[in-house]
Amino acid sequence: MLRSKPFTALSVLFTVVVALASCRGGNNASSPEGGGDTLQLKYSSLLTVVDHDGYSVATIRNPWKEGKTLHTYVLVPKDRELPAALPEGTLLRTPISRAAVFTTVHCSLLMTLGCGECIVGVADSKYVKIPWIHEQLAQGRIVDCGNGLNPVVEKIMDIKPDIIMLSPFENSGGYGKVEDINIPIVECAEYMEDSPLGRAEWMKFYGRLYGQAQRADSLFAVVDSSYQSLRAQAQQVPQGRSVLMDKIVGSTWYMPGGHSTLGQMIQDAGARYPWADDDHSGSLPLPFETVLEKAGECDVWLYRYSSDHTMTLAELLSDHRGYDQLKAFRTGEVYGCNVEASLFYEESPFRPDLLLADFIQIVHPDITNLPPLRYYKKL
């Protein structure tokens, strides 16, 4: 299975929303703009999708260069002739039926949308924790294209994908030989969104690529409703416990910025977060001394790690002797998320409501109507 047992209420809600969308015929476009209908995106700040007669245009704003466009895609259904005049952009004939997918999170989303069979290649397969993908790799139906940063282009060419899905990075210098093989690259920049729901909303774009627009829109409606309901519940009780996030790596503690998706989710959970007023959307590289001074008295410590077993407090302390100066360590209020034993990276980007439920339960231990912790476990 792709994920553990889902919330019963969410499953029911998803079924109802899908049914309603089917009755409506899946009409998601409105607000004419530039001769087309602009898809109503409630949260995304980077993505714009405009439907025209016979094609759609998806524009991704460059998150690193203000006022610049990262990429423009022109989506034309395969069962229609190409319109006589198309705007500039990368042409994609939809629905996509063969894709090389370089990230585990997008593999997971495609499977959730019922498009797993479209995956014909992956990169960095050792980091993909989806059993079905590994079964297909073993059977040769899916090909491991090697390192995502330096893939084997010959393998990509052999599988003849319609697109390559990968995550862009600032100052990456391009995609090397992958750009020379004439296969469209879909730049999955949703991780640079400035809100959890903004990131998750990109599933609407991906659904349109694979002919699953109605299913993606319906799923996002479930995610949105669930997230807002959980946030409202957290706001109805007094502010929760103060939270310290993640841990030191080498000599640097990478702390989620106040405008990062994790930083915002902690605040949506009703927690006190020492970096709530920070305006960075990424991580802050900090020395241990700064973290100790600013957040040493936090009530709760949540961190992520990768291990073949559940970490203990003793192991954590052996990583850095200074941890025993943290209040949360001394009181035993430490929660670890083992990304090897959970589907944290596969699920949470497009299901932030599931992660928010964990945060609320930890920050507000008096709220007892939530499901068991999904990702974080108390050490």
SULHU-V153518 format. One line per field, one symbol per residue. phi: phi as a letter, one per 40 degrees, with the letter a starting at -180 (. if undefined). A space follows every 50 residues. Layout:
# SULHU-V153518
phi->???
This chain:
# SULHU-V153518
phi->.cacdcccccccccccccccccccggcbbafdaggbbcccbcbcbbbbbb cbcgabbbbbcccbbdgbbcabbbcbdccbccdcbbcciccbcbccbbbc bcbcccdccccccgbdcccbabbfdcccbbdccccccccgcbbccgccca cccccccccfccabcaccbcfcggbfccccbgbdbcccccccccadcccc cccccccccbgbccccccccdcccccccccccccccbddcccbbbfacbg bbbccdccbccccccccccgccbdbcccbccbcbcbcdccccccbcbccb bbababacaccbcccccccaccccccdccccgcbbbbcccbbbdccccdb bcccccccdccccbcccbcccddcbcbcc
